[in-house]
Amino acid sequence: MQTCKCCGKPFTPKRLINFTLEKLGTANLLPGRLEEAKDYLYICPECKKNQSAERLTKGIEEAIK
């Protein structure tokens, strides 16, 4: 199982991460956006939710790259 890079909890099979990395490699994404997407794979849904809520409450806006 893959562990979250934020909280350390196991959250998904490593095989699914590897499959998604392969698919991202063939996606038509800008290099910077591709790296962000790859990093995002290693964060569990709970931490993703918490990060989004934190950004919204602090008023941090991010442009789509």
C-alpha positions in Angstrom: 0.0 0.0 0.0 1.1 3.5 -0.8 1.3 5.8 2.2 0.4 9.5 2.2 3.3 11.9 2.0 1.5 14.3 4.4 0.1 12.1 7.1 1.7 8.7 6.5 -1.5 6.7 6.4 -1.8 3.9 3.8 -4.5 4.9 1.3 -4.1 3.1 -2.1 -2.3 0.2 -3.8 1.1 1.1 -5.2 0.0 -0.7 -8.4 -2.6 2.0 -9.0 -0.1 4.8 -8.4 2.2 3.2 -11.0 -0.6 2.8 -13.5 -1.6 6.4 -13.1 2.0 7.6 -13.5 2.2 5.7 -16.8 -1.0 7.4 -17.9 0.3 10.8 -16.9 3.4 10.2 -18.9 1.3 10.1 -22.1 -1.0 13.0 -21.0 -0.8 16.3 -22.8 0.2 18.4 -19.8 2.8 21.2 -19.4 5.9 20.1 -17.6 5.2 22.1 -14.4 1.6 20.8 -14.3 2.8 17.3 -14.9 5.1 17.4 -11.8 2.2 18.9 -9.7 -0.1 16.0 -10.8 2.6 13.4 -10.0 3.1 14.9 -6.5 -0.7 15.0 -6.0 -0.9 11.2 -6.5 1.0 10.6 -3.2 -1.5 12.5 -1.0 -4.5 10.8 0.5 -8.1 12.0 -0.1 -8.4 13.3 3.5 -5.2 15.4 3.2 -6.3 16.7 -0.2 -9.6 17.8 1.3 -7.9 19.5 4.2 -5.4 21.3 1.9 -8.2 22.6 -0.3 -10.2 23.8 2.7 -7.2 25.5 4.1 -6.5 27.3 0.8 -10.1 28.4 0.5 -10.3 29.7 4.0 -7.0 31.6 3.7 -8.1 33.1 0.3 -5.2 31.6 -1.6 -6.0 31.6 -5.3 -4.1 29.5 -7.7 -4.2 30.0 -11.5 -4.6 27.0 -13.7 -1.3 26.3 -15.4 
